[in-house]
Amino acid sequence: MSKEIFLKEDTLITSKTDLKGLIVYANNDFLKYADFSMKDVLHKPHNIVRHQDMPKTVFKFLWDYMKEGKEIFAYVKNKTKNNDYYWVFANVTPSMDTNNNIIGYYSVRRMPNRKAIETIEKLYSDLLKAEQQGINKGVEALKDFCKSTGKTYNELIFSLQNSK
């Protein structure tokens, strides 16, 4: 049975990937919470920590934003090496060279607002159900959810992180 691990308030999990999503840097907090060694993760796909409860829709939004050179925020449920899990509030940005070409991606993850996780778990469950009919159904469901709140995706995520 997997158990939840809780991030400490001062935790900053950081990692960098190349354009294919392979890890080229992971800090000590990344390794500590994911319970991996640097050898385990270096040059491996970042989805090595992807939990099966994460809807593909969220990652589609993430990649679409970043390919346009925009940063994105998301709640992500990650898994550890031994299949425990931890929630993060993630900020992912494209890394640019001097000519504004995207050369990789940089992510910083922090402790999420616990109150927001209740909303996110329900939303992600709904997205996973929608995705059974295809990724486009998941995207539609997420867009509909955002529209129902009157917020863009990033505005929604920020409002949940800042809710009391």
Secondary structure in CASP SS format (residue, H / E / C, confidence):
PFRMAT SS
TARGET T0000
AUTHOR 0000-0000-0000
METHOD secondary structure of the structure
MODEL  1
M C 1.00
S C 1.00
K C 1.00
E E 1.00
I C 1.00
F C 1.00
L C 1.00
K C 1.00
E C 1.00
D C 1.00
T C 1.00
L C 1.00
I E 1.00
T E 1.00
S E 1.00
K E 1.00
T E 1.00
D C 1.00
L C 1.00
K C 1.00
G C 1.00
L E 1.00
I E 1.00
V E 1.00
Y E 1.00
A E 1.00
N C 1.00
N H 1.00
D H 1.00
F H 1.00
L H 1.00
K H 1.00
Y H 1.00
A H 1.00
D C 1.00
F C 1.00
S C 1.00
M H 1.00
K H 1.00
D H 1.00
V H 1.00
L C 1.00
H C 1.00
K C 1.00
P E 1.00
H H 1.00
N H 1.00
I H 1.00
V H 1.00
R E 1.00
H C 1.00
Q C 1.00
D C 1.00
M C 1.00
P C 1.00
K H 1.00
T H 1.00
V H 1.00
F H 1.00
K H 1.00
F H 1.00
L H 1.00
W H 1.00
D H 1.00
Y H 1.00
M H 1.00
K H 1.00
E C 1.00
G C 1.00
K C 1.00
E C 1.00
I E 1.00
F E 1.00
A E 1.00
Y E 1.00
V E 1.00
K E 1.00
N E 1.00
K E 1.00
T C 1.00
K C 1.00
N C 1.00
N C 1.00
D C 1.00
Y E 1.00
Y E 1.00
W E 1.00
V E 1.00
F E 1.00
A E 1.00
N E 1.00
V E 1.00
T E 1.00
P E 1.00
S E 1.00
M E 1.00
D C 1.00
T C 1.00
N C 1.00
N C 1.00
N C 1.00
I E 1.00
I E 1.00
G E 1.00
Y E 1.00
Y E 1.00
S E 1.00
V E 1.00
R E 1.00
R E 1.00
M C 1.00
P C 1.00
N C 1.00
R H 1.00
K H 1.00
A H 1.00
I H 1.00
E H 1.00
T H 1.00
I H 1.00
E H 1.00
K H 1.00
L H 1.00
Y H 1.00
S H 1.00
D H 1.00
L H 1.00
L H 1.00
K H 1.00
A H 1.00
E H 1.00
Q C 1.00
Q C 1.00
G C 1.00
I H 1.00
N H 1.00
K H 1.00
G H 1.00
V H 1.00
E H 1.00
A H 1.00
L H 1.00
K H 1.00
D H 1.00
F H 1.00
C H 1.00
K H 1.00
S H 1.00
T H 1.00
G C 1.00
K C 1.00
T C 1.00
Y H 1.00
N H 1.00
E H 1.00
L H 1.00
I H 1.00
F H 1.00
S H 1.00
L H 1.00
Q H 1.00
N H 1.00
S C 1.00
K C 1.00
END
